[in-house]
Amino acid sequence: MAPTANQVADEYRRLQSELSGEAAAQVAVAYSTLLDPLDLDRTWPVYAEVVAQIIEAARRTAATLAGAFYVAHREASRVLGEVPPIAYAGQLPAAQLSTSLLVTGPVRVKYLTGRGTPPAQAATQARAATARAAVRHVTDAGRDTIRDTSRRDRLALGYARVTDGDPCYFCAMLASRGPVYESEETARGDDPYHDGCGCVPAPVYRRSDPWPGGARDYAALWREATAGRSGRAAINAFRRAYDAAR
């Protein structure tokens, strides 16, 4: 039996998670072996160069995976018509990646040690933060490929957020919105992903398409938990309800 569109999307999410996790592990090794918390300024340049190479190599693979997923998901969705040219994500701007690595690495270490945290402990916390940022940078290449390709696809209405089986409250809240239709977006890019996030977008072709994962359950929980509330109060109410449900 051919896989459903949701099964294809979930398998794609799993593959991207494995890829970003492997890249993050390599980044953590580079951090531990190349960046000296007691001599950050001298060891930073080589470390930053090596980590940039790790992330960009993984991003190329992530974009390729996303392109293959787009074609397979479209077929599983039984969408006829020519597949649009895949909009493969390019390299991150060097300054953007360097700033991210600097903030999660040396800047965080200096901040923590300045507040009295022992250097070894500060380095451990910064290494974890850098690994989470690496996950986002790698997975973003796939996300951008899918979203930009869907905008080229005259049959795609938008996209939906695919989470893992146990997302954080923030990702569950965003998934609860269901498909994000291009004609209804107030601003492009209004679908944020945090460091360490494994969520990915999947194209939507019909308003009757099933929502991926537990999105409808999250939508029901949102309606129940936030009745009569709005803004930050609604978000906090959903978080409490979601944490209790978990």
Phi and psi restraints in degrees (value plus and minus 20) as a CYANA .aco file:
   2 ALA   PHI     -87.5   -47.5
   2 ALA   PSI     124.4   164.4
   3 PRO   PHI     -88.5   -48.5
   3 PRO   PSI     131.5   171.5
   4 THR   PHI     -97.5   -57.5
   4 THR   PSI     147.3   187.3
   5 ALA   PHI     -80.7   -40.7
   5 ALA   PSI     -60.1   -20.1
   6 ASN   PHI     -87.0   -47.0
   6 ASN   PSI     -55.9   -15.9
   7 GLN   PHI     -86.4   -46.4
   7 GLN   PSI     -61.0   -21.0
   8 VAL   PHI     -82.0   -42.0
   8 VAL   PSI     -62.5   -22.5
   9 ALA   PHI     -85.1   -45.1
   9 ALA   PSI     -61.2   -21.2
  10 ASP   PHI     -88.1   -48.1
  10 ASP   PSI     -57.5   -17.5
  11 GLU   PHI     -86.1   -46.1
  11 GLU   PSI     -59.6   -19.6
  12 TYR   PHI     -81.9   -41.9
  12 TYR   PSI     -65.4   -25.4
  13 ARG   PHI     -78.4   -38.4
  13 ARG   PSI     -60.2   -20.2
  14 ARG   PHI     -83.7   -43.7
  14 ARG   PSI     -63.1   -23.1
  15 LEU   PHI     -84.5   -44.5
  15 LEU   PSI     -61.5   -21.5
  16 GLN   PHI     -85.8   -45.8
  16 GLN   PSI     -56.2   -16.2
  17 SER   PHI     -83.6   -43.6
  17 SER   PSI     -62.1   -22.1
  18 GLU   PHI     -83.3   -43.3
  18 GLU   PSI     -63.5   -23.5
  19 LEU   PHI     -83.3   -43.3
  19 LEU   PSI     -69.0   -29.0
  20 SER   PHI     -87.2   -47.2
  20 SER   PSI     -55.1   -15.1
  21 GLY   PHI     -85.2   -45.2
  21 GLY   PSI     -59.7   -19.7
  22 GLU   PHI     -86.0   -46.0
  22 GLU   PSI     -61.8   -21.8
  23 ALA   PHI     -83.2   -43.2
  23 ALA   PSI     -62.1   -22.1
  24 ALA   PHI     -82.5   -42.5
  24 ALA   PSI     -56.9   -16.9
  25 ALA   PHI     -85.3   -45.3
  25 ALA   PSI     -60.3   -20.3
  26 GLN   PHI     -86.0   -46.0
  26 GLN   PSI     -59.4   -19.4
  27 VAL   PHI     -82.8   -42.8
  27 VAL   PSI     -61.2   -21.2
  28 ALA   PHI     -83.0   -43.0
  28 ALA   PSI     -59.1   -19.1
  29 VAL   PHI     -84.6   -44.6
  29 VAL   PSI     -64.8   -24.8
  30 ALA   PHI     -80.7   -40.7
  30 ALA   PSI     -60.4   -20.4
  31 TYR   PHI     -80.5   -40.5
  31 TYR   PSI     -66.4   -26.4
  32 SER   PHI     -89.9   -49.9
  32 SER   PSI     -49.8    -9.8
  33 THR   PHI    -119.6   -79.6
  33 THR   PSI     -42.2    -2.2
  34 LEU   PHI    -132.2   -92.2
  34 LEU   PSI     -44.1    -4.1
  35 LEU   PHI    -125.8   -85.8
  35 LEU   PSI      95.1   135.1
  36 ASP   PHI    -112.8   -72.8
  36 ASP   PSI      95.9   135.9
  37 PRO   PHI     -83.5   -43.5
  37 PRO   PSI     -36.6     3.4
  38 LEU   PHI    -116.7   -76.7
  38 LEU   PSI     -24.1    15.9
  39 ASP   PHI    -167.5  -127.5
  39 ASP   PSI      37.3    77.3
  40 LEU   PHI     -84.2   -44.2
  40 LEU   PSI     -63.3   -23.3
  41 ASP   PHI     -83.9   -43.9
  41 ASP   PSI     -58.3   -18.3
  42 ARG   PHI     -95.6   -55.6
  42 ARG   PSI     -58.0   -18.0
  43 THR   PHI    -109.3   -69.3
  43 THR   PSI     -30.6     9.4
  44 TRP   PHI     -80.8   -40.8
  44 TRP   PSI     -67.6   -27.6
  45 PRO   PHI     -77.8   -37.8
  45 PRO   PSI     -67.2   -27.2
  46 VAL   PHI     -86.4   -46.4
  46 VAL   PSI     -63.0   -23.0
  47 TYR   PHI     -78.2   -38.2
  47 TYR   PSI     -68.3   -28.3
  48 ALA   PHI     -82.2   -42.2
  48 ALA   PSI     -58.3   -18.3
  49 GLU   PHI     -86.2   -46.2
  49 GLU   PSI     -65.0   -25.0
  50 VAL   PHI     -84.7   -44.7
  50 VAL   PSI     -65.3   -25.3
  51 VAL   PHI     -86.5   -46.5
  51 VAL   PSI     -57.7   -17.7
  52 ALA   PHI     -80.7   -40.7
  52 ALA   PSI     -59.5   -19.5
  53 GLN   PHI     -85.3   -45.3
  53 GLN   PSI     -60.8   -20.8
  54 ILE   PHI     -81.1   -41.1
  54 ILE   PSI     -68.9   -28.9
  55 ILE   PHI     -86.7   -46.7
  55 ILE   PSI     -62.9   -22.9
  56 GLU   PHI     -88.2   -48.2
  56 GLU   PSI     -56.5   -16.5
  57 ALA   PHI     -83.1   -43.1
  57 ALA   PSI     -63.4   -23.4
  58 ALA   PHI     -87.6   -47.6
  58 ALA   PSI     -55.3   -15.3
  59 ARG   PHI     -83.9   -43.9
  59 ARG   PSI     -58.3   -18.3
  60 ARG   PHI     -82.7   -42.7
  60 ARG   PSI     -62.0   -22.0
  61 THR   PHI     -86.3   -46.3
  61 THR   PSI     -60.2   -20.2
  62 ALA   PHI     -81.7   -41.7
  62 ALA   PSI     -60.8   -20.8
  63 ALA   PHI     -86.5   -46.5
  63 ALA   PSI     -59.1   -19.1
  64 THR   PHI     -84.7   -44.7
  64 THR   PSI     -63.9   -23.9
  65 LEU   PHI     -79.0   -39.0
  65 LEU   PSI     -62.1   -22.1
  66 ALA   PHI     -85.2   -45.2
  66 ALA   PSI     -58.7   -18.7
  67 GLY   PHI     -83.9   -43.9
  67 GLY   PSI     -63.5   -23.5
  68 ALA   PHI     -85.0   -45.0
  68 ALA   PSI     -59.1   -19.1
  69 PHE   PHI     -82.0   -42.0
  69 PHE   PSI     -62.5   -22.5
  70 TYR   PHI     -77.9   -37.9
  70 TYR   PSI     -64.8   -24.8
  71 VAL   PHI     -85.5   -45.5
  71 VAL   PSI     -66.0   -26.0
  72 ALA   PHI     -86.4   -46.4
  72 ALA   PSI     -59.5   -19.5
  73 HIS   PHI     -88.2   -48.2
  73 HIS   PSI     -58.0   -18.0
  74 ARG   PHI     -83.7   -43.7
  74 ARG   PSI     -61.6   -21.6
  75 GLU   PHI     -85.4   -45.4
  75 GLU   PSI     -64.4   -24.4
  76 ALA   PHI     -85.3   -45.3
  76 ALA   PSI     -47.0    -7.0
  77 SER   PHI    -101.0   -61.0
  77 SER   PSI     -21.5    18.5
  78 ARG   PHI      36.9    76.9
  78 ARG   PSI      27.8    67.8
  79 VAL   PHI    -117.7   -77.7
  79 VAL   PSI     100.7   140.7
  80 LEU   PHI    -110.3   -70.3
  80 LEU   PSI     140.5   180.5
  81 GLY   PHI      89.9   129.9
  81 GLY   PSI     143.5   183.5
  82 GLU   PHI     -88.0   -48.0
  82 GLU   PSI     115.0   155.0
  83 VAL   PHI     -92.5   -52.5
  83 VAL   PSI     113.4   153.4
  84 PRO   PHI     -88.4   -48.4
  84 PRO   PSI     139.7   179.7
  85 PRO   PHI     -77.9   -37.9
  85 PRO   PSI     112.9   152.9
  86 ILE   PHI     -90.0   -50.0
  86 ILE   PSI     109.3   149.3
  87 ALA   PHI    -111.6   -71.6
  87 ALA   PSI      55.2    95.2
  88 TYR   PHI     -81.7   -41.7
  88 TYR   PSI     114.2   154.2
  89 ALA   PHI     -86.2   -46.2
  89 ALA   PSI     124.8   164.8
  90 GLY   PHI    -115.8   -75.8
  90 GLY   PSI    -186.3  -146.3
  91 GLN   PHI     -89.6   -49.6
  91 GLN   PSI     129.9   169.9
  92 LEU   PHI     -88.9   -48.9
  92 LEU   PSI     123.8   163.8
  93 PRO   PHI     -75.5   -35.5
  93 PRO   PSI     113.3   153.3
  94 ALA   PHI     -76.2   -36.2
  94 ALA   PSI     -59.9   -19.9
  95 ALA   PHI     -86.1   -46.1
  95 ALA   PSI     -57.3   -17.3
  96 GLN   PHI     -84.6   -44.6
  96 GLN   PSI     -66.2   -26.2
  97 LEU   PHI     -86.4   -46.4
  97 LEU   PSI     -62.2   -22.2
  98 SER   PHI     -81.7   -41.7
  98 SER   PSI     -61.2   -21.2
  99 THR   PHI     -83.4   -43.4
  99 THR   PSI     -62.1   -22.1
 100 SER   PHI     -81.2   -41.2
 100 SER   PSI     -66.8   -26.8
 101 LEU   PHI     -86.3   -46.3
 101 LEU   PSI     -55.5   -15.5
 102 LEU   PHI     -88.0   -48.0
 102 LEU   PSI     -64.2   -24.2
 103 VAL   PHI     -88.6   -48.6
 103 VAL   PSI     -62.6   -22.6
 104 THR   PHI     -97.8   -57.8
 104 THR   PSI     -39.2     0.8
 105 GLY   PHI    -122.7   -82.7
 105 GLY   PSI    -119.8   -79.8
 106 PRO   PHI     -76.0   -36.0
 106 PRO   PSI     -62.1   -22.1
 107 VAL   PHI     -82.6   -42.6
 107 VAL   PSI     -62.4   -22.4
 108 ARG   PHI     -86.0   -46.0
 108 ARG   PSI     -61.2   -21.2
 109 VAL   PHI     -81.4   -41.4
 109 VAL   PSI     -66.7   -26.7
 110 LYS   PHI     -84.5   -44.5
 110 LYS   PSI     -58.7   -18.7
 111 TYR   PHI     -83.6   -43.6
 111 TYR   PSI     -67.5   -27.5
 112 LEU   PHI     -87.2   -47.2
 112 LEU   PSI     -63.8   -23.8
 113 THR   PHI     -86.7   -46.7
 113 THR   PSI     -51.8   -11.8
 114 GLY   PHI     -86.3   -46.3
 114 GLY   PSI     -42.4    -2.4
 115 ARG   PHI    -117.7   -77.7
 115 ARG   PSI      -8.8    31.2
 116 GLY   PHI      78.1   118.1
 116 GLY   PSI     -18.0    22.0
 117 THR   PHI     -92.3   -52.3
 117 THR   PSI     112.6   152.6
 118 PRO   PHI     -77.0   -37.0
 118 PRO   PSI     122.8   162.8
 119 PRO   PHI     -73.1   -33.1
 119 PRO   PSI     -61.4   -21.4
 120 ALA   PHI     -84.2   -44.2
 120 ALA   PSI     -61.3   -21.3
 121 GLN   PHI     -88.3   -48.3
 121 GLN   PSI     -60.7   -20.7
 122 ALA   PHI     -81.8   -41.8
 122 ALA   PSI     -61.5   -21.5
 123 ALA   PHI     -84.0   -44.0
 123 ALA   PSI     -58.7   -18.7
 124 THR   PHI     -84.0   -44.0
 124 THR   PSI     -63.9   -23.9
 125 GLN   PHI     -85.4   -45.4
 125 GLN   PSI     -60.0   -20.0
 126 ALA   PHI     -89.8   -49.8
 126 ALA   PSI     -55.5   -15.5
 127 ARG   PHI     -82.4   -42.4
 127 ARG   PSI     -62.7   -22.7
 128 ALA   PHI     -84.4   -44.4
 128 ALA   PSI     -60.6   -20.6
 129 ALA   PHI     -85.1   -45.1
 129 ALA   PSI     -59.4   -19.4
 130 THR   PHI     -86.2   -46.2
 130 THR   PSI     -59.9   -19.9
 131 ALA   PHI     -83.5   -43.5
 131 ALA   PSI     -60.1   -20.1
 132 ARG   PHI     -85.0   -45.0
 132 ARG   PSI     -58.7   -18.7
 133 ALA   PHI     -85.7   -45.7
 133 ALA   PSI     -57.0   -17.0
 134 ALA   PHI     -82.3   -42.3
 134 ALA   PSI     -60.0   -20.0
 135 VAL   PHI     -77.9   -37.9
 135 VAL   PSI     -65.8   -25.8
 136 ARG   PHI     -84.7   -44.7
 136 ARG   PSI     -66.1   -26.1
 137 HIS   PHI     -80.5   -40.5
 137 HIS   PSI     -61.9   -21.9
 138 VAL   PHI     -88.9   -48.9
 138 VAL   PSI     -70.0   -30.0
 139 THR   PHI     -85.6   -45.6
 139 THR   PSI     -49.6    -9.6
 140 ASP   PHI     -79.7   -39.7
 140 ASP   PSI     -50.7   -10.7
 141 ALA   PHI     -83.4   -43.4
 141 ALA   PSI     -59.7   -19.7
 142 GLY   PHI     -89.9   -49.9
 142 GLY   PSI     -62.6   -22.6
 143 ARG   PHI     -79.7   -39.7
 143 ARG   PSI     -66.8   -26.8
 144 ASP   PHI     -84.2   -44.2
 144 ASP   PSI     -58.4   -18.4
 145 THR   PHI     -81.1   -41.1
 145 THR   PSI     -65.2   -25.2
 146 ILE   PHI     -88.2   -48.2
 146 ILE   PSI     -68.3   -28.3
 147 ARG   PHI     -85.9   -45.9
 147 ARG   PSI     -61.7   -21.7
 148 ASP   PHI     -90.6   -50.6
 148 ASP   PSI     -53.4   -13.4
 149 THR   PHI     -89.7   -49.7
 149 THR   PSI     -59.5   -19.5
 150 SER   PHI     -83.3   -43.3
 150 SER   PSI     -49.0    -9.0
 151 ARG   PHI     -95.4   -55.4
 151 ARG   PSI     -36.8     3.2
 152 ARG   PHI    -107.7   -67.7
 152 ARG   PSI     -36.8     3.2
 153 ASP   PHI    -108.1   -68.1
 153 ASP   PSI      91.6   131.6
 154 ARG   PHI     -86.6   -46.6
 154 ARG   PSI     -35.9     4.1
 155 LEU   PHI    -116.8   -76.8
 155 LEU   PSI     -30.2     9.8
 156 ALA   PHI    -104.9   -64.9
 156 ALA   PSI     110.9   150.9
 157 LEU   PHI    -107.8   -67.8
 157 LEU   PSI     -42.1    -2.1
 158 GLY   PHI     144.2   184.2
 158 GLY   PSI    -162.2  -122.2
 159 TYR   PHI    -175.0  -135.0
 159 TYR   PSI     140.6   180.6
 160 ALA   PHI    -142.0  -102.0
 160 ALA   PSI     136.0   176.0
 161 ARG   PHI    -109.5   -69.5
 161 ARG   PSI     107.2   147.2
 162 VAL   PHI    -124.0   -84.0
 162 VAL   PSI      96.2   136.2
 163 THR   PHI    -122.7   -82.7
 163 THR   PSI     150.6   190.6
 164 ASP   PHI    -100.7   -60.7
 164 ASP   PSI    -193.4  -153.4
 165 GLY   PHI     -93.7   -53.7
 165 GLY   PSI     -32.1     7.9
 166 ASP   PHI    -164.7  -124.7
 166 ASP   PSI      46.4    86.4
 167 PRO   PHI     -92.7   -52.7
 167 PRO   PSI     142.1   182.1
 168 CYS   PHI     -89.5   -49.5
 168 CYS   PSI     147.1   187.1
 169 TYR   PHI     -81.3   -41.3
 169 TYR   PSI     -55.3   -15.3
 170 PHE   PHI     -83.5   -43.5
 170 PHE   PSI     -66.2   -26.2
 171 CYS   PHI     -89.2   -49.2
 171 CYS   PSI     -57.9   -17.9
 172 ALA   PHI     -83.1   -43.1
 172 ALA   PSI     -58.9   -18.9
 173 MET   PHI     -83.2   -43.2
 173 MET   PSI     -63.7   -23.7
 174 LEU   PHI     -88.8   -48.8
 174 LEU   PSI     -58.5   -18.5
 175 ALA   PHI     -84.8   -44.8
 175 ALA   PSI     -48.1    -8.1
 176 SER   PHI     -85.4   -45.4
 176 SER   PSI     -35.9     4.1
 177 ARG   PHI     -92.4   -52.4
 177 ARG   PSI     -37.9     2.1
 178 GLY   PHI      55.4    95.4
 178 GLY   PSI    -177.6  -137.6
 179 PRO   PHI     -81.1   -41.1
 179 PRO   PSI     120.3   160.3
 180 VAL   PHI    -119.9   -79.9
 180 VAL   PSI      87.9   127.9
 181 TYR   PHI    -106.9   -66.9
 181 TYR   PSI     113.9   153.9
 182 GLU   PHI     -74.5   -34.5
 182 GLU   PSI     -61.0   -21.0
 183 SER   PHI     -90.3   -50.3
 183 SER   PSI     -34.3     5.7
 184 GLU   PHI    -128.5   -88.5
 184 GLU   PSI     -20.8    19.2
 185 GLU   PHI     -92.7   -52.7
 185 GLU   PSI     116.2   156.2
 186 THR   PHI    -103.4   -63.4
 186 THR   PSI     -44.8    -4.8
 187 ALA   PHI    -179.2  -139.2
 187 ALA   PSI     119.8   159.8
 188 ARG   PHI     -90.8   -50.8
 188 ARG   PSI     127.4   167.4
 189 GLY   PHI      62.3   102.3
 189 GLY   PSI     -11.4    28.6
 190 ASP   PHI    -102.8   -62.8
 190 ASP   PSI      37.2    77.2
 191 ASP   PHI    -173.1  -133.1
 191 ASP   PSI      48.3    88.3
 192 PRO   PHI     -89.9   -49.9
 192 PRO   PSI     132.5   172.5
 193 TYR   PHI    -147.0  -107.0
 193 TYR   PSI     110.3   150.3
 194 HIS   PHI    -109.7   -69.7
 194 HIS   PSI     146.5   186.5
 195 ASP   PHI     -78.7   -38.7
 195 ASP   PSI     114.1   154.1
 196 GLY   PHI      65.6   105.6
 196 GLY   PSI     -26.1    13.9
 197 CYS   PHI     -91.0   -51.0
 197 CYS   PSI     117.5   157.5
 198 GLY   PHI    -127.1   -87.1
 198 GLY   PSI     -13.9    26.1
 199 CYS   PHI     -88.7   -48.7
 199 CYS   PSI     131.0   171.0
 200 VAL   PHI    -157.1  -117.1
 200 VAL   PSI     136.1   176.1
 201 PRO   PHI    -108.8   -68.8
 201 PRO   PSI     132.3   172.3
 202 ALA   PHI    -151.4  -111.4
 202 ALA   PSI     116.9   156.9
 203 PRO   PHI     -82.7   -42.7
 203 PRO   PSI     130.9   170.9
 204 VAL   PHI    -142.0  -102.0
 204 VAL   PSI     112.2   152.2
 205 TYR   PHI    -133.9   -93.9
 205 TYR   PSI     -41.1    -1.1
 206 ARG   PHI    -159.0  -119.0
 206 ARG   PSI     125.2   165.2
 207 ARG   PHI     -87.5   -47.5
 207 ARG   PSI     -35.8     4.2
 208 SER   PHI    -111.5   -71.5
 208 SER   PSI     -21.1    18.9
 209 ASP   PHI     -78.7   -38.7
 209 ASP   PSI     122.1   162.1
 210 PRO   PHI     -86.0   -46.0
 210 PRO   PSI     124.7   164.7
 211 TRP   PHI     -95.7   -55.7
 211 TRP   PSI     122.1   162.1
 212 PRO   PHI     -94.8   -54.8
 212 PRO   PSI     132.8   172.8
 213 GLY   PHI      36.2    76.2
 213 GLY   PSI    -159.2  -119.2
 214 GLY   PHI    -116.8   -76.8
 214 GLY   PSI       4.5    44.5
 215 ALA   PHI     -78.5   -38.5
 215 ALA   PSI     -60.4   -20.4
 216 ARG   PHI     -87.9   -47.9
 216 ARG   PSI     -55.2   -15.2
 217 ASP   PHI     -84.1   -44.1
 217 ASP   PSI     -60.3   -20.3
 218 TYR   PHI     -86.2   -46.2
 218 TYR   PSI     -56.2   -16.2
 219 ALA   PHI     -84.9   -44.9
 219 ALA   PSI     -61.3   -21.3
 220 ALA   PHI     -85.2   -45.2
 220 ALA   PSI     -60.1   -20.1
 221 LEU   PHI     -86.0   -46.0
 221 LEU   PSI     -58.8   -18.8
 222 TRP   PHI     -80.6   -40.6
 222 TRP   PSI     -67.8   -27.8
 223 ARG   PHI     -80.5   -40.5
 223 ARG   PSI     -62.5   -22.5
 224 GLU   PHI     -89.5   -49.5
 224 GLU   PSI     -65.2   -25.2
 225 ALA   PHI     -95.5   -55.5
 225 ALA   PSI     -47.5    -7.5
 226 THR   PHI    -125.8   -85.8
 226 THR   PSI     -11.1    28.9
 227 ALA   PHI     -73.2   -33.2
 227 ALA   PSI     104.7   144.7
 228 GLY   PHI      61.2   101.2
 228 GLY   PSI     -16.3    23.7
 229 ARG   PHI    -138.9   -98.9
 229 ARG   PSI     142.0   182.0
 230 SER   PHI    -171.2  -131.2
 230 SER   PSI     146.9   186.9
 231 GLY   PHI      41.2    81.2
 231 GLY   PSI    -161.5  -121.5
 232 ARG   PHI     -81.4   -41.4
 232 ARG   PSI     -54.7   -14.7
 233 ALA   PHI     -83.1   -43.1
 233 ALA   PSI     -58.9   -18.9
 234 ALA   PHI     -87.6   -47.6
 234 ALA   PSI     -62.6   -22.6
 235 ILE   PHI     -81.7   -41.7
 235 ILE   PSI     -65.0   -25.0
 236 ASN   PHI     -84.3   -44.3
 236 ASN   PSI     -57.8   -17.8
 237 ALA   PHI     -85.8   -45.8
 237 ALA   PSI     -62.1   -22.1
 238 PHE   PHI     -84.2   -44.2
 238 PHE   PSI     -61.5   -21.5
 239 ARG   PHI     -80.8   -40.8
 239 ARG   PSI     -65.3   -25.3
 240 ARG   PHI     -81.1   -41.1
 240 ARG   PSI     -64.6   -24.6
 241 ALA   PHI     -86.3   -46.3
 241 ALA   PSI     -60.0   -20.0
 242 TYR   PHI     -87.2   -47.2
 242 TYR   PSI     -64.6   -24.6
 243 ASP   PHI     -81.7   -41.7
 243 ASP   PSI     -58.4   -18.4
 244 ALA   PHI     -87.2   -47.2
 244 ALA   PSI     -58.6   -18.6
 245 ALA   PHI     -88.6   -48.6
 245 ALA   PSI     -50.6   -10.6
